[in-house]
Amino acid sequence: MAQIEDYCNGATDIFLDLSLKKANELDDEDKKIILYNFFMANWDNMIFKYPRYKELLEKRGYYISNSELDKLIGRFNTQDFLDLQALFNLVWFDPMFLEQEPLAALCRKGRDFTEEDKKLIIEKQLAILTKIIPYYKQKQDEGVIEVATSPFYHPILPLVYNTDIAKISSPDIKLPRSRFSAPADAKKQIESAMKYYEEHFGRAVSGMWPSEGSVSDEVSTLFEGAGIKWIATDENILSRSLQKSIARDIAGNIINPAILYKPYMMQWSSHKLNIVFRDHKLSDLIGFTYSKWQTYDAVHDFIKKLETIRENTTKIPGDYLVTIILDGENAWEYYSNDGRDFLKGIYEYLNNNPNFKCVTVSEYIKEKPVMDVLPDLFPGSWINGNFDIWIGDDEENTAWDYLLRARETLSNYEAGLEDHEKEEKKETLEKAWQEIYAAEGSDWNWWYGDQHSSGYDEIFDFLFRQHITNVYRIIEKQYPKYLEMPIIVPFKSNPPMSMPVDLITPILDGNVTNYYEWLGSGFYDISKIGGTMHQAQSIIRRIYYGFDMNNLYFRFDFDKEIQSPEQIECFTINIDVVFPYEARIKIIPGNDFLVLSGSDYKDKKIGKLAAKKIMELSIPVENLELKPNEELKFIVTVLKGGAEMEHWPIRSPFTLKIPSTDYKLENWYV
């Protein structure tokens, strides 16, 4: 909301500046930035809809590096750049606006845009921006929606409160050198968001989504103390808080629905706070899966799952609340028509079915007082029930250390002022503290470490260090020289997007039999390594790996150009074991078995494979002579005609931990 208001009040950024700059006035540096960044949209649903946009992308090349830009700019004339400026800004409008004039006419035109056309597009952006917040207020006043908020700068509140809390959910995590603990900052982040909300919506906020669903007992008291009535987080947190498994059948339906589908209450003395827990699987189906389906199939699968929940709760007294929470802005560009058809299909069904009622959280809590008391709230986030994304890696821990030193410097500076000096420097102190609060935001550490890479990690690193540096500058202190050096480690590794989280036993048939068979596996999406602009075209597009109590499983998805068994057989794929011993698992084209080769092994048959549209492998753990809890580190290589075409990951190997005999007991909460 603050950013929307800034733009409405004249704020700008480099993309907007370069969009507005006349195409015939662009210099070479401008052109390189545009060519690198102005295809940053969903190719299938946004770029390929416009023949001219697709033509420009193909002219540039699908996957490029910064080093290639100097050679590329000569391919493009002034009209090319003008069309690219216009199309990049046009495709980000929701289809509902593109169906209206004057944008509809520009969509029909499709190419040969003028400077006047481009100016009109930017003016329309601003016109829509000015309507967003008032429209949300109107719909909330009408009772159609409820608007919740998040702590102001989107911090991971439990870590701001005390970084030692990370040890509870991840006992083996490596923490920063010194503990960061600032309960006052956590309180301020909540209160600032509530104040901002009230100023714009004319009422006190009732609900808050803690950033990334990150919660703990300690911050619960802060929410309640500030006047928040309800918060939300993930089912994993509920499971770990109750020390009860939320079990699912093979289709992903919850076997014990009475546990999840209701609010809970945290209660201490005369205080209470309501909490709802999202259905993780349903939320992720919308966020990551249904976008790949036909709209009709996606809508009906979703409704079928809701019907199953209703059927499984019919014999249990009371009403039940299914809470679905996902990143509200991120999913829809992956859907056709920006998800509009999918959402319309769902709401039409729900609004016309007497067995279901769409409610806001506050409505439900008001009508159905919460009776179930939660004794404790296990600390964690909606990502794996812990805080490992934001702390524990060397880069992340360095960021926490830098933040702590800057905060201590500011705190000591303020404590050393006389009362009248504090009053005189009130504005200066407020500016410095705002820089601290901004640096506490979660997204900086989201991009530090090995778990995620944006393609713009160096920029995020620079901006984080700028916030820290600004603290020293504002209070006229010399900032430490280490702030001039990047925190990010050059050429950092790119591990899987997610590690295995549950046992799997997929059907080996070379096809994606159903969504759930690989749901608990580790996942490595090569198409997203380093951001799409950096991604070289690859033979393997995705790698899955996981296990059950007796076998290891691997799955390889191929580029869309390689979909038949005959094409797959043109390549030799190896799994190179690098720890606890060195050996090669050979996947021989045309065979339905695997062989292990190495200094101690000579083409020993160890497993099975099936290859059709995808390749699936199974290897009994005993055939690899691995022990429970032992780590297996491996690299996947692809060869053609004996020559290596690619290997994944680029630097550090995959790591897979062999399950112990007590795996199910140790991982009951997954």
C-alpha positions as CSV (number, residue, x, y, z in Angstrom):
1,M,0.0,0.0,0.0
2,A,2.8,2.4,0.8
3,Q,4.5,1.7,-2.5
4,I,1.2,2.2,-4.4
5,E,0.8,5.5,-2.7
6,D,4.3,6.5,-3.5
7,Y,3.8,5.9,-7.2
8,C,0.5,7.8,-7.1
9,N,2.5,10.7,-5.6
10,G,5.1,10.7,-8.3
11,A,7.6,8.0,-7.3
12,T,9.5,6.3,-10.1
13,D,12.0,3.5,-10.7
14,I,14.5,2.5,-13.3
15,F,12.0,0.4,-15.3
16,L,9.5,3.2,-15.3
17,D,12.1,5.8,-16.3
18,L,13.3,3.6,-19.2
19,S,9.7,3.0,-20.3
20,L,9.0,6.7,-20.5
21,K,12.3,7.7,-22.2
22,K,11.8,8.2,-25.9
23,A,13.1,5.3,-27.8
24,N,15.2,7.4,-30.1
25,E,17.0,8.8,-27.0
26,L,18.0,5.5,-25.5
27,D,21.8,5.1,-25.1
28,D,23.5,1.7,-25.2
29,E,23.3,1.2,-21.4
30,D,19.6,1.9,-21.5
31,K,19.1,-0.6,-24.3
32,K,21.0,-3.3,-22.5
33,I,18.9,-2.9,-19.4
34,I,15.7,-3.1,-21.4
35,L,16.8,-6.1,-23.4
36,Y,17.8,-7.9,-20.2
37,N,14.7,-7.0,-18.1
38,F,11.7,-6.2,-20.4
39,F,10.9,-9.8,-21.1
40,M,10.4,-10.4,-17.4
41,A,6.8,-11.8,-17.7
42,N,5.2,-15.2,-18.1
43,W,6.1,-16.2,-21.6
44,D,3.2,-18.5,-22.3
45,N,0.4,-16.4,-20.9
46,M,1.7,-12.9,-21.5
47,I,4.4,-12.7,-24.1
48,F,3.3,-15.4,-26.6
49,K,-0.2,-13.9,-26.8
50,Y,1.3,-11.0,-28.7
51,P,3.0,-12.1,-32.0
52,R,5.2,-8.9,-32.0
53,Y,6.4,-9.5,-28.4
54,K,7.2,-13.1,-29.2
55,E,9.1,-12.0,-32.3
56,L,11.2,-9.6,-30.2
57,L,11.9,-12.3,-27.6
58,E,13.1,-14.7,-30.4
59,K,15.2,-11.9,-31.9
60,R,16.9,-11.4,-28.5
61,G,17.1,-15.1,-27.7
62,Y,15.3,-17.0,-25.0
63,Y,18.2,-17.4,-22.6
64,I,21.0,-14.8,-22.4
65,S,23.6,-13.6,-20.1
66,N,24.8,-10.0,-19.3
67,S,27.9,-10.6,-21.3
68,E,25.9,-11.1,-24.5
69,L,24.1,-7.8,-24.4
70,D,26.7,-5.7,-26.1
71,K,26.4,-7.9,-29.2
72,L,22.6,-8.0,-29.1
73,I,21.7,-4.3,-29.1
74,G,22.8,-3.9,-32.8
75,R,20.0,-6.3,-33.8
76,F,17.3,-3.9,-32.6
77,N,16.1,-0.6,-34.2
78,T,14.3,2.3,-32.7
79,Q,10.8,0.8,-33.4
80,D,11.8,-2.5,-31.9
81,F,12.7,-0.7,-28.6
82,L,9.6,1.4,-28.7
83,D,7.4,-1.7,-29.2
84,L,9.2,-3.5,-26.4
85,Q,8.7,-0.5,-24.0
86,A,5.0,-0.5,-24.8
87,L,4.4,-4.2,-24.7
88,F,6.3,-4.8,-21.5
89,N,4.0,-2.3,-19.7
90,L,0.8,-3.4,-21.6
91,V,0.9,-7.1,-20.7
92,W,1.0,-6.6,-17.0
93,F,-2.5,-5.2,-17.0
94,D,-5.1,-7.6,-15.8
95,P,-7.2,-8.9,-18.8
96,M,-10.3,-7.1,-17.4
97,F,-8.6,-3.8,-18.2
98,L,-7.2,-5.0,-21.5
99,E,-10.8,-5.6,-22.6
100,Q,-11.6,-2.0,-22.1
101,E,-10.8,1.0,-24.3
102,P,-8.3,2.5,-24.9
103,L,-6.1,-0.5,-24.0
104,A,-8.2,-2.9,-26.1
105,A,-7.4,-0.9,-29.2
106,L,-3.7,-1.0,-28.3
107,C,-3.9,-4.8,-27.9
108,R,-5.5,-5.1,-31.3
109,K,-2.8,-2.8,-32.8
110,G,-0.1,-5.1,-31.3
111,R,2.9,-3.4,-32.9
112,D,4.3,-0.2,-34.4
113,F,3.4,1.7,-31.3
114,T,4.0,5.5,-31.0
115,E,5.4,7.5,-28.1
116,E,1.8,8.7,-27.6
117,D,0.6,5.1,-27.3
118,K,3.3,4.4,-24.7
119,K,2.4,7.5,-22.7
120,L,-1.3,6.4,-22.7
121,I,-0.3,3.0,-21.3
122,I,1.7,4.6,-18.4
123,E,-1.1,7.1,-17.7
124,K,-3.6,4.2,-17.5
125,Q,-1.3,2.4,-15.0
126,L,-1.4,5.4,-12.7
127,A,-5.1,5.8,-13.1
128,I,-5.7,2.2,-11.9
129,L,-3.2,2.5,-9.1
130,T,-5.1,5.5,-7.6
131,K,-8.3,3.3,-7.4
132,I,-6.9,0.2,-5.8
133,I,-6.9,1.2,-2.1
134,P,-10.3,3.0,-2.2
135,Y,-11.8,0.0,-4.0
136,Y,-10.6,-2.4,-1.3
137,K,-12.0,0.0,1.4
138,Q,-15.3,0.1,-0.5
139,K,-15.6,-3.7,-0.7
140,Q,-14.7,-4.1,3.0
141,D,-17.3,-1.5,4.0
142,E,-19.9,-3.4,2.0
143,G,-19.0,-6.6,3.8
144,V,-17.8,-8.4,0.7
145,I,-14.2,-8.9,1.9
146,E,-12.0,-8.6,5.0
147,V,-8.7,-6.9,4.6
148,A,-6.0,-8.2,6.9
149,T,-2.5,-6.8,7.1
150,S,1.1,-7.9,7.9
151,P,3.8,-6.5,10.1
152,F,4.9,-3.3,8.4
153,Y,8.3,-4.1,6.8
154,H,7.4,-7.8,6.5
155,P,9.9,-9.1,9.1
156,I,10.1,-12.7,10.5
157,L,8.9,-11.6,13.8
158,P,10.1,-14.5,16.0
159,L,13.6,-13.9,14.7
160,V,13.4,-10.2,15.3
161,Y,12.2,-11.0,18.8
162,N,15.0,-13.4,19.4
163,T,17.1,-15.3,16.9
164,D,17.7,-18.1,19.4
165,I,14.0,-19.2,18.7
166,A,15.2,-20.7,15.5
167,K,16.9,-23.4,17.5
168,I,13.6,-24.8,18.8
169,S,12.4,-25.8,15.3
170,S,15.9,-26.6,14.0
171,P,18.1,-27.8,16.9
172,D,21.1,-28.3,14.6
173,I,21.0,-24.9,12.9
174,K,24.0,-22.7,12.9
175,L,23.1,-19.3,14.4
176,P,24.8,-15.9,14.0
177,R,27.8,-15.0,16.1
178,S,25.7,-12.9,18.4
179,R,22.0,-13.2,19.3
180,F,19.7,-10.6,17.8
181,S,16.9,-9.8,20.2
182,A,14.7,-6.8,19.7
183,P,11.1,-7.3,21.1
184,A,10.5,-3.6,20.9
185,D,11.1,-3.7,17.1
186,A,8.7,-6.6,16.7
187,K,6.1,-4.7,18.6
188,K,6.8,-1.6,16.5
189,Q,6.4,-3.5,13.2
190,I,2.9,-4.7,14.3
191,E,1.8,-1.3,15.6
192,S,3.0,0.5,12.5
193,A,1.0,-1.8,10.2
194,M,-2.1,-1.4,12.3
195,K,-1.8,2.4,12.3
196,Y,-1.3,2.6,8.6
197,Y,-4.2,0.3,8.0
198,E,-6.5,2.4,10.2
199,E,-5.5,5.6,8.5
200,H,-6.6,4.2,5.1
201,F,-9.6,2.0,6.1
202,G,-11.1,4.1,8.8
203,R,-11.3,1.2,11.3
204,A,-9.1,-1.0,13.5
205,V,-7.7,-4.1,11.8
206,S,-8.9,-7.4,13.2
207,G,-6.6,-9.9,11.4
208,M,-3.0,-10.2,10.7
209,W,-1.0,-12.6,8.5
210,P,2.4,-12.8,10.2
211,S,5.0,-12.5,7.5
212,E,5.6,-15.9,5.9
213,G,3.2,-17.4,8.5
214,S,6.0,-17.0,11.1
215,V,4.8,-17.4,14.6
216,S,5.9,-18.2,18.2
217,D,4.5,-18.0,21.7
218,E,6.4,-14.8,22.3
219,V,5.1,-12.8,19.3
220,S,1.5,-14.1,20.0
221,T,1.4,-11.9,23.1
222,L,2.5,-8.9,20.9
223,F,-0.3,-9.5,18.5
224,E,-2.9,-9.8,21.2
225,G,-1.4,-6.8,23.1
226,A,-1.7,-4.6,20.0
227,G,-5.4,-5.5,19.6
228,I,-5.2,-8.1,16.9
229,K,-8.1,-10.6,17.1
230,W,-6.8,-13.3,14.8
231,I,-3.7,-14.5,13.0
232,A,-3.1,-17.3,10.5
233,T,-0.3,-19.8,9.8
234,D,0.2,-23.2,8.3
235,E,-1.1,-26.7,9.2
236,N,2.4,-27.8,9.9
237,I,2.6,-25.4,12.9
238,L,-0.7,-26.8,14.2
239,S,0.5,-30.4,13.9
240,R,3.8,-29.6,15.8
241,S,1.9,-27.5,18.4
242,L,-0.6,-30.3,19.2
243,Q,2.0,-33.0,18.7
244,K,-0.5,-34.8,16.5
245,S,-0.1,-35.9,12.9
246,I,-2.4,-34.4,10.3
247,A,-2.6,-37.5,8.3
248,R,-3.6,-37.7,4.6
249,D,-4.6,-40.6,2.3
250,I,-3.0,-41.4,-1.0
251,A,-5.1,-38.8,-2.7
252,G,-4.0,-36.1,-0.3
253,N,-7.3,-35.9,1.7
254,I,-7.0,-35.4,5.4
255,I,-8.0,-38.5,7.4
256,N,-8.6,-36.6,10.7
257,P,-10.3,-33.4,9.4
258,A,-11.7,-32.3,12.8
259,I,-8.1,-31.3,13.8
260,L,-7.4,-28.9,11.0
261,Y,-10.7,-27.3,9.9
262,K,-11.4,-25.0,12.8
263,P,-9.9,-22.0,14.5
264,Y,-8.0,-22.4,17.8
265,M,-7.5,-20.0,20.7
266,M,-4.3,-19.1,22.5
267,Q,-5.2,-18.1,26.0
268,W,-3.2,-16.7,28.9
269,S,-4.6,-15.0,32.0
270,S,-7.5,-12.8,30.7
271,H,-6.0,-12.6,27.2
272,K,-6.8,-14.6,24.1
273,L,-5.9,-14.7,20.4
274,N,-7.6,-16.7,17.7
275,I,-5.6,-18.6,15.1
276,V,-6.6,-20.3,11.9
277,F,-4.4,-22.8,10.0
278,R,-4.3,-23.1,6.3
279,D,-4.8,-26.3,4.4
280,H,-1.3,-26.7,3.0
281,K,-2.1,-29.0,0.1
282,L,-5.2,-27.1,-1.1
283,S,-3.3,-23.8,-1.0
284,D,-0.3,-25.2,-2.9
285,L,-2.5,-26.8,-5.5
286,I,-3.8,-23.3,-6.3
287,G,-0.4,-21.7,-6.0
288,F,1.6,-24.2,-8.0
289,T,-0.4,-26.9,-9.8
290,Y,-3.8,-25.9,-11.1
291,S,-2.2,-23.3,-13.4
292,K,-0.9,-26.2,-15.5
293,W,-4.4,-27.7,-15.9
294,Q,-7.3,-27.0,-18.1
295,T,-9.6,-24.5,-16.2
296,Y,-12.6,-26.9,-16.1
297,D,-10.4,-29.8,-14.7
298,A,-8.8,-27.5,-12.1
299,V,-12.1,-26.1,-10.8
300,H,-13.7,-29.5,-10.6
301,D,-10.8,-31.1,-8.9
302,F,-10.7,-28.3,-6.3
303,I,-14.5,-28.5,-5.7
304,K,-14.2,-32.3,-5.4
305,K,-11.6,-31.9,-2.7
306,L,-13.9,-29.5,-0.8
307,E,-16.8,-32.0,-1.2
308,T,-14.6,-34.7,0.2
309,I,-13.8,-32.6,3.3
310,R,-17.5,-31.9,3.8
311,E,-18.4,-35.6,3.5
312,N,-15.6,-36.5,6.0
313,T,-17.0,-34.0,8.5
314,T,-20.7,-34.6,8.1
315,K,-20.8,-37.1,11.0
316,I,-18.8,-34.8,13.2
317,P,-20.9,-32.2,15.1
318,G,-20.5,-28.5,14.2
319,D,-19.4,-26.4,11.3
320,Y,-16.0,-26.5,9.8
321,L,-13.7,-23.8,8.3
322,V,-11.4,-24.6,5.4
323,T,-8.7,-21.9,5.3
324,I,-6.9,-21.5,2.1
325,I,-3.9,-19.1,2.0
326,L,-1.3,-18.5,-0.7
327,D,0.8,-15.7,-2.1
328,G,-2.1,-13.6,-3.5
329,E,-0.1,-11.8,-6.2
330,N,2.3,-14.5,-7.4
331,A,0.2,-17.4,-8.8
332,W,-2.0,-15.7,-11.4
333,E,0.4,-14.9,-14.1
334,Y,0.9,-18.6,-14.5
335,Y,-2.8,-19.1,-15.2
336,S,-4.5,-18.4,-18.5
337,N,-6.4,-15.2,-18.4
338,D,-4.7,-14.2,-15.1
339,G,-6.6,-16.9,-13.2
340,R,-9.9,-15.1,-13.8
341,D,-11.7,-18.1,-15.3
342,F,-10.5,-20.4,-12.5
343,L,-11.6,-18.0,-9.7
344,K,-14.9,-17.3,-11.4
345,G,-15.6,-21.0,-11.7
346,I,-14.8,-21.7,-8.0
347,Y,-16.9,-18.8,-6.7
348,E,-19.9,-19.5,-8.9
349,Y,-20.0,-23.1,-7.6
350,L,-19.5,-22.1,-3.9
351,N,-22.0,-19.3,-4.0
352,N,-24.7,-21.6,-5.5
353,N,-24.2,-24.6,-3.2
354,P,-26.1,-24.6,0.1
355,N,-23.5,-26.9,1.6
356,F,-20.8,-24.2,1.5
357,K,-20.6,-20.6,2.7
358,C,-17.8,-18.2,1.9
359,V,-16.9,-16.3,5.0
360,T,-14.2,-14.0,6.3
361,V,-12.3,-15.1,9.3
362,S,-13.8,-12.4,11.5
363,E,-17.3,-13.4,10.4
364,Y,-16.7,-17.1,11.3
365,I,-15.2,-16.3,14.7
366,K,-18.1,-13.9,15.5
367,E,-20.7,-16.5,14.6
368,K,-18.9,-19.5,16.0
369,P,-17.0,-18.7,19.2
370,V,-13.7,-20.5,19.3
371,M,-13.7,-23.3,21.9
372,D,-10.5,-25.3,21.2
373,V,-7.6,-24.0,23.2
374,L,-4.0,-24.4,21.9
375,P,-1.7,-24.9,24.8
376,D,1.5,-23.7,23.0
377,L,2.3,-22.4,19.6
378,F,5.3,-24.1,18.0
379,P,7.7,-21.6,16.5
380,G,8.0,-21.8,12.7
381,S,6.8,-20.5,9.4
382,W,4.7,-21.9,6.6
383,I,7.9,-23.1,4.9
384,N,8.8,-26.5,6.4
385,G,7.7,-25.4,9.9
386,N,11.0,-23.7,10.7
387,F,13.0,-20.5,9.9
388,D,15.8,-22.1,7.9
389,I,15.1,-19.9,4.8
390,W,16.1,-16.7,6.8
391,I,18.8,-17.9,9.2
392,G,21.5,-20.5,9.4
393,D,23.4,-20.0,6.1
394,D,26.7,-18.1,6.3
395,E,25.3,-15.2,4.2
396,E,22.1,-15.0,6.2
397,N,24.0,-15.1,9.5
398,T,26.3,-12.3,8.3
399,A,23.3,-10.2,7.5
400,W,22.0,-10.7,11.1
401,D,25.4,-9.7,12.5
402,Y,25.5,-6.5,10.4
403,L,22.0,-5.7,11.5
404,L,22.8,-6.2,15.1
405,R,25.9,-4.0,15.1
406,A,24.0,-1.2,13.3
407,R,21.1,-1.5,15.8
408,E,23.5,-1.4,18.8
409,T,25.2,1.7,17.4
410,L,21.9,3.5,17.0
411,S,20.6,2.4,20.4
412,N,23.8,3.5,22.1
413,Y,23.8,6.8,20.2
414,E,20.2,7.5,21.3
415,A,20.9,6.5,24.9
416,G,23.8,8.9,25.0
417,L,21.7,11.9,24.2
418,E,20.2,14.2,26.8
419,D,16.4,14.5,26.8
420,H,16.4,17.9,25.0
421,E,18.8,16.5,22.4
422,K,16.5,13.6,21.8
423,E,13.6,16.0,21.2
424,E,15.8,18.1,18.8
425,K,16.9,15.0,16.9
426,K,13.5,13.3,17.0
427,E,13.1,13.4,13.2
428,T,16.7,12.2,12.7
429,L,16.3,9.3,15.1
430,E,13.0,8.3,13.5
431,K,14.6,8.1,10.1
432,A,17.5,6.0,11.4
433,W,15.1,3.6,13.1
434,Q,13.0,3.2,10.0
435,E,16.2,2.1,8.2
436,I,16.6,-0.6,10.9
437,Y,13.0,-1.7,10.6
438,A,13.4,-1.9,6.8
439,A,16.5,-4.0,7.1
440,E,14.6,-6.4,9.3
441,G,12.3,-7.3,6.3
442,S,12.3,-10.9,5.4
443,D,13.0,-10.6,1.7
444,W,16.7,-9.7,2.1
445,N,17.5,-13.1,3.7
446,W,15.1,-14.9,1.4
447,W,17.7,-14.2,-1.4
448,Y,20.8,-14.8,0.8
449,G,21.9,-18.4,1.1
450,D,21.5,-21.3,-1.2
451,Q,17.8,-21.9,-1.0
452,H,16.7,-19.2,-3.5
453,S,18.1,-17.2,-6.3
454,S,16.4,-14.4,-8.1
455,G,18.8,-13.4,-10.9
456,Y,19.1,-10.1,-9.0
457,D,20.7,-11.3,-5.8
458,E,23.5,-8.8,-6.1
459,I,20.9,-5.9,-6.2
460,F,19.1,-7.2,-3.1
461,D,22.5,-7.5,-1.3
462,F,23.4,-4.0,-2.2
463,L,20.0,-2.6,-1.1
464,F,20.2,-4.4,2.3
465,R,23.7,-3.0,2.9
466,Q,22.4,0.5,1.9
467,H,19.7,0.4,4.6
468,I,22.4,-0.6,7.2
469,T,24.8,2.1,5.9
470,N,22.1,4.7,6.0
471,V,21.7,4.1,9.8
472,Y,25.3,5.3,10.3
473,R,25.0,8.1,7.8
474,I,21.8,9.5,9.3
475,I,23.4,9.8,12.8
476,E,26.7,11.0,11.3
477,K,28.7,8.0,12.3
478,Q,31.4,6.4,10.1
479,Y,30.0,3.3,8.7
480,P,32.1,0.1,8.8
481,K,34.1,-0.6,5.6
482,Y,32.7,-4.1,5.5
483,L,29.4,-2.7,4.3
484,E,31.1,-1.8,1.0
485,M,31.8,-5.5,0.4
486,P,29.1,-7.9,-0.9
487,I,27.7,-10.3,1.6
488,I,26.7,-12.7,-1.2
489,V,29.3,-15.3,-2.0
490,P,30.3,-15.3,-5.6
491,F,29.2,-18.4,-7.6
492,K,27.2,-19.7,-4.7
493,S,25.7,-23.1,-5.2
494,N,22.1,-23.8,-6.4
495,P,20.6,-26.7,-4.5
496,P,17.1,-28.0,-5.0
497,M,14.2,-25.6,-4.4
498,S,13.0,-28.0,-1.7
499,M,14.3,-31.0,0.1
500,P,12.4,-34.3,0.6
501,V,9.7,-33.9,3.3
502,D,7.9,-37.2,3.4
503,L,8.1,-40.8,2.2
504,I,7.1,-41.5,-1.4
505,T,6.4,-44.7,-3.3
506,P,5.8,-43.6,-6.9
507,I,4.6,-46.0,-9.6
508,L,7.4,-46.6,-12.1
509,D,5.7,-46.3,-15.5
510,G,7.5,-43.3,-17.1
511,N,4.4,-41.1,-16.8
512,V,3.1,-38.6,-14.3
513,T,0.5,-41.0,-12.9
514,N,-0.9,-38.5,-10.4
515,Y,0.1,-35.3,-8.7
516,Y,0.6,-36.9,-5.3
517,E,3.0,-39.7,-6.0
518,W,6.0,-37.3,-6.0
519,L,4.5,-34.7,-3.5
520,G,6.9,-35.4,-0.7
521,S,10.1,-35.6,-2.8
522,G,12.9,-33.1,-3.1
523,F,12.5,-30.9,-6.1
524,Y,15.0,-29.0,-8.3
525,D,13.7,-26.8,-11.0
526,I,16.5,-26.1,-13.5
527,S,14.4,-23.7,-15.4
528,K,14.4,-21.3,-12.5
529,I,18.1,-21.6,-11.5
530,G,19.4,-18.0,-11.2
531,G,16.3,-16.5,-12.7
532,T,14.9,-17.3,-16.1
533,M,17.1,-14.6,-17.9
534,H,20.2,-16.5,-16.8
535,Q,19.0,-20.0,-17.6
536,A,20.7,-21.8,-20.4
537,Q,18.4,-24.2,-22.4
538,S,18.7,-27.6,-20.8
539,I,17.8,-31.2,-21.6
540,I,16.6,-32.0,-18.1
541,R,14.2,-29.4,-16.8
542,R,13.3,-30.8,-13.4
543,I,14.8,-33.4,-11.0
544,Y,12.8,-35.1,-8.3
545,Y,14.3,-37.4,-5.6
546,G,13.0,-39.1,-2.5
547,F,12.6,-42.4,-0.7
548,D,10.5,-44.8,1.2
549,M,11.8,-47.1,3.9
550,N,13.4,-49.5,1.4
551,N,14.1,-47.6,-1.8
552,L,15.5,-44.4,-3.3
553,Y,13.6,-42.8,-6.2
554,F,14.6,-40.4,-8.9
555,R,12.6,-38.7,-11.6
556,F,13.8,-36.6,-14.6
557,D,11.5,-34.3,-16.5
558,F,12.8,-33.3,-19.9
559,D,12.6,-30.2,-22.0
560,K,9.3,-30.0,-23.9
561,E,11.2,-30.7,-27.2
562,I,12.2,-34.1,-25.7
563,Q,9.1,-36.0,-24.9
564,S,9.3,-39.4,-26.6
565,P,11.1,-42.6,-25.4
566,E,13.1,-42.5,-28.6
567,Q,14.3,-39.0,-28.0
568,I,15.2,-39.7,-24.4
569,E,17.2,-42.7,-25.4
570,C,19.5,-40.4,-27.4
571,F,21.0,-39.3,-24.1
572,T,23.0,-41.1,-21.4
573,I,22.1,-39.9,-17.9
574,N,24.3,-40.8,-14.9
575,I,23.9,-40.3,-11.2
576,D,27.5,-39.7,-10.0
577,V,27.8,-40.6,-6.3
578,V,30.5,-38.4,-4.6
579,F,29.8,-39.4,-1.0
580,P,30.1,-41.7,1.0
581,Y,32.1,-43.3,-1.8
582,E,32.7,-42.5,-5.5
583,A,30.8,-44.4,-8.1
584,R,28.6,-43.9,-11.1
585,I,25.0,-45.1,-11.5
586,K,24.5,-45.6,-15.2
587,I,21.2,-45.2,-16.9
588,I,21.7,-47.1,-20.2
589,P,19.4,-46.1,-23.1
590,G,17.1,-48.9,-24.1
591,N,17.5,-50.9,-20.9
592,D,15.1,-51.2,-18.0
593,F,17.7,-51.6,-15.3
594,L,20.5,-49.5,-13.8
595,V,24.1,-50.5,-13.1
596,L,26.6,-49.3,-10.5
597,S,30.2,-48.8,-11.7
598,G,33.2,-47.7,-9.7
599,S,36.5,-48.8,-8.3
600,D,34.7,-51.4,-6.0
601,Y,31.9,-52.1,-8.4
602,K,31.8,-53.3,-12.0
603,D,28.5,-52.8,-13.7
604,K,26.5,-54.3,-10.9
605,K,22.7,-54.3,-11.6
606,I,21.1,-52.3,-8.8
607,G,17.7,-50.9,-9.8
608,K,14.9,-50.4,-12.3
609,L,13.9,-47.6,-14.6
610,A,10.9,-46.6,-16.8
611,A,11.1,-44.0,-19.5
612,K,8.3,-42.6,-21.6
613,K,7.4,-38.9,-21.2
614,I,9.5,-38.8,-18.1
615,M,12.2,-41.1,-16.6
616,E,11.6,-42.7,-13.2
617,L,14.1,-44.8,-11.3
618,S,14.0,-47.0,-8.1
619,I,17.1,-48.3,-6.3
620,P,16.9,-50.5,-3.2
621,V,18.9,-48.8,-0.4
622,E,20.7,-52.1,0.4
623,N,22.0,-52.3,-3.2
624,L,23.9,-49.0,-2.6
625,E,25.2,-50.4,0.7
626,L,24.0,-47.3,2.6
627,K,23.1,-47.2,6.3
628,P,20.2,-45.5,8.0
629,N,20.8,-41.7,8.6
630,E,23.8,-41.9,6.2
631,E,24.0,-39.0,3.7
632,L,24.2,-39.7,0.0
633,K,25.7,-36.9,-2.1
634,F,25.3,-37.0,-5.9
635,I,25.4,-35.1,-9.1
636,V,23.3,-35.8,-12.2
637,T,25.1,-35.6,-15.6
638,V,23.7,-35.8,-19.1
639,L,25.9,-37.1,-22.0
640,K,25.3,-37.4,-25.7
641,G,27.7,-39.4,-27.8
642,G,30.0,-39.7,-24.8
643,A,30.2,-35.9,-24.4
644,E,28.8,-34.2,-21.3
645,M,26.0,-31.9,-22.2
646,E,25.1,-30.7,-18.7
647,H,25.4,-31.5,-15.0
648,W,23.2,-30.6,-12.1
649,P,23.5,-28.9,-9.6
650,I,26.1,-26.5,-11.1
651,R,28.3,-26.5,-8.1
652,S,27.5,-28.3,-4.8
653,P,25.9,-31.8,-5.0
654,F,22.5,-32.9,-4.0
655,T,22.2,-34.3,-0.5
656,L,19.8,-37.1,0.5
657,K,19.6,-38.6,4.0
658,I,18.8,-42.3,4.2
659,P,15.7,-42.7,6.5
660,S,16.2,-44.3,9.8
661,T,14.0,-47.1,11.1
662,D,12.2,-44.5,13.2
663,Y,11.7,-42.1,10.4
664,K,7.9,-42.0,10.7
665,L,8.1,-41.3,14.4
666,E,10.8,-38.7,14.0
667,N,8.9,-36.9,11.2
668,W,5.4,-37.2,12.4
669,Y,4.7,-33.5,11.9
670,V,5.5,-33.5,8.2
